[in-house]
Amino acid sequence: MYKIAILGDRDSIYGFATLGMETFPVDDIESGERTLKTLAAKDYAIIYITEDLMAKISDEVAKYNDQRLPAIIPIPGVAERNGAAMENLQKLVIQAVGSDIFGND
């Protein structure tokens, strides 16, 4: 059975544990890359990752862009937000419905 993981700074991901998701707090780039590799090699179909961490380990994340699984989805963190989560959502919506429903055409 596939699982869902949340990867990022402790403050941003702490609440997801109450939803039954497995959280993986990371403090630096090296542990973020290492944890992402480990999760991708296991039965994690969806890996949510904070925007800030995703920006820092973008080269590692890019390795999974053309793979069916895992789906790596950015989420806003509590400290820094760079708009990556909204941008990703917009791309997915355009791909699914063929139009930018956010009105940014």
Secondary structure, DSSP 8 states (H G I E B T S, - for coil): --EEEEEE-HHHHGGGGGGT-EEEE--SHHHHHHHHHHHHHTTEEEEEEEHHHHHHTHHHHHTTTTSSS-EEEEE--SS---SHHHHHHHHHHHHHHSS-TTS--
